Protein backbone atom coordinates (compact mmCIF):
# COMPACT_ATOMS: atom_id res chain seq x y z
CA UNK A 1 0.00 0.00 0.00
CA UNK A 2 1.32 3.45 -0.90
CA UNK A 3 2.42 5.68 1.98
CA UNK A 4 -0.35 8.24 1.38
CA UNK A 5 -2.94 5.43 1.42
CA UNK A 6 -1.53 4.13 4.70
CA UNK A 7 -1.71 7.63 6.15
CA UNK A 8 -5.32 7.97 5.01
CA UNK A 9 -6.24 4.59 6.51
CA UNK A 10 -4.59 5.58 9.79
CA UNK A 11 -6.55 8.86 9.82
CA UNK A 12 -9.83 7.10 9.07
CA UNK A 13 -9.19 4.59 11.87
CA UNK A 14 -8.57 7.47 14.30
CA UNK A 15 -11.66 9.29 13.04
CA UNK A 16 -13.86 6.21 13.54
CA UNK A 17 -12.48 5.70 17.07
CA UNK A 18 -13.05 9.39 17.85
CA UNK A 19 -16.66 9.23 16.64
CA UNK A 20 -17.35 6.03 18.62
CA UNK A 21 -15.94 7.74 21.72
CA UNK A 22 -18.35 10.63 21.12
CA UNK A 23 -21.31 8.21 21.00
CA UNK A 24 -21.70 7.78 17.26
CA UNK A 25 -22.50 4.37 15.83
CA UNK A 26 -20.39 3.54 12.78
CA UNK A 27 -22.60 2.03 10.08
CA UNK A 28 -20.17 1.84 7.17
CA UNK A 29 -16.59 2.70 6.32
CA UNK A 30 -15.12 3.40 2.89
CA UNK A 31 -18.45 2.95 1.08
CA UNK A 32 -17.94 3.14 -2.69
CA UNK A 33 -20.03 4.16 -5.68
CA UNK A 34 -17.74 3.74 -8.69
CA UNK A 35 -14.82 6.13 -8.13
CA UNK A 36 -16.75 8.08 -5.49
CA UNK A 37 -16.59 7.12 -1.85
CA UNK A 38 -17.92 8.05 1.55
CA UNK A 39 -15.28 7.64 4.26
CA UNK A 40 -17.61 7.03 7.20
CA UNK A 41 -21.38 6.68 7.55
CA UNK A 42 -22.45 7.00 11.18
CA UNK A 43 -25.53 7.50 13.33
CA UNK A 44 -25.71 10.45 15.72
CA UNK A 45 -28.97 10.08 17.60
CA UNK A 46 -31.64 10.30 14.84
CA UNK A 47 -29.35 11.65 12.12
CA UNK A 48 -27.32 9.77 9.53
CA UNK A 49 -23.95 11.51 9.29
CA UNK A 50 -21.69 11.29 6.25
CA UNK A 51 -18.13 12.00 7.32
CA UNK A 52 -15.29 13.02 5.03
CA UNK A 53 -11.91 12.43 6.69
CA UNK A 54 -8.87 14.49 5.71
CA UNK A 55 -5.52 13.44 7.13
CA UNK A 56 -2.34 15.51 6.84
CA UNK A 57 1.11 15.28 8.37
CA UNK A 58 1.16 19.03 9.03
CA UNK A 59 -0.32 22.34 7.84
CA UNK A 60 2.45 23.29 5.40
CA UNK A 61 -0.05 23.30 2.51
CA UNK A 62 -2.94 24.74 4.52
CA UNK A 63 -5.79 23.35 6.59
CA UNK A 64 -6.90 19.83 5.65
CA UNK A 65 -10.56 20.83 5.26
CA UNK A 66 -9.44 23.10 2.42
CA UNK A 67 -9.15 19.94 0.31
CA UNK A 68 -12.94 19.57 0.46
CA UNK A 69 -13.41 21.73 -2.61
CA UNK A 70 -16.25 22.11 -5.11
CA UNK A 71 -15.31 18.95 -7.03
CA UNK A 72 -15.05 16.86 -3.85
CA UNK A 73 -18.37 18.21 -2.55
CA UNK A 74 -20.04 17.45 -5.87
CA UNK A 75 -18.77 13.85 -5.81
CA UNK A 76 -19.89 13.48 -2.20
CA UNK A 77 -23.34 14.87 -3.00
CA UNK A 78 -23.78 12.28 -5.72
CA UNK A 79 -22.59 9.42 -3.52
CA UNK A 80 -24.76 10.54 -0.58
CA UNK A 81 -27.78 10.96 -2.84
CA UNK A 82 -27.36 7.42 -4.17
CA UNK A 83 -26.73 6.03 -0.68
CA UNK A 84 -29.86 7.68 0.76
CA UNK A 85 -32.03 6.43 -2.12
CA UNK A 86 -30.60 2.91 -2.17
CA UNK A 87 -31.05 2.50 1.60
CA UNK A 88 -34.53 4.15 1.51
CA UNK A 89 -33.53 6.55 4.27
CA UNK A 90 -36.15 8.98 5.48
CA UNK A 91 -34.40 10.81 8.28
CA UNK A 92 -32.22 13.80 8.99
CA UNK A 93 -28.87 13.65 7.23
CA UNK A 94 -25.76 15.66 7.94
CA UNK A 95 -22.37 16.07 6.34
CA UNK A 96 -19.33 16.49 8.60
CA UNK A 97 -15.61 16.83 7.97
CA UNK A 98 -13.14 15.35 10.42
CA UNK A 99 -9.49 16.38 10.12
CA UNK A 100 -6.49 14.56 11.52
CA UNK A 101 -3.08 16.23 11.66
CA UNK A 102 -0.09 14.15 12.67
CA UNK A 103 1.67 10.88 11.93
CA UNK A 104 1.30 7.37 13.33
CA UNK A 105 4.77 7.53 14.89
CA UNK A 106 4.55 11.14 16.08
CA UNK A 107 3.00 12.93 19.03
CA UNK A 108 -0.70 12.78 19.80
CA UNK A 109 -2.54 13.71 16.58
CA UNK A 110 -4.77 16.76 16.43
CA UNK A 111 -8.37 15.87 15.56
CA UNK A 112 -10.94 18.48 14.58
CA UNK A 113 -14.61 17.71 13.93
CA UNK A 114 -16.47 20.20 11.76
CA UNK A 115 -20.18 19.45 11.94
CA UNK A 116 -22.90 20.16 9.45
CA UNK A 117 -20.94 21.41 6.46
CA UNK A 118 -23.45 22.87 4.02
CA UNK A 119 -23.86 20.48 1.11
CA UNK A 120 -26.51 22.11 -1.03
CORCORWO-V224831 format. One line per field, one symbol per residue. burial: b if it has 24 or more other ideal C-beta (glycine too) atoms within 12 Angstrom, else e. A space follows every 10 residues. Layout:
burial=???
This chain:
burial=eeeeeebbeb bbbbbbebbe eeebebbbbb beeeebbbbb bbbbeeebbb bbbbbbbeee eeebbeebee ebeebbbebb eebbeeeeee eebbbbbbbb beeeeeeebe bbbbeebebe
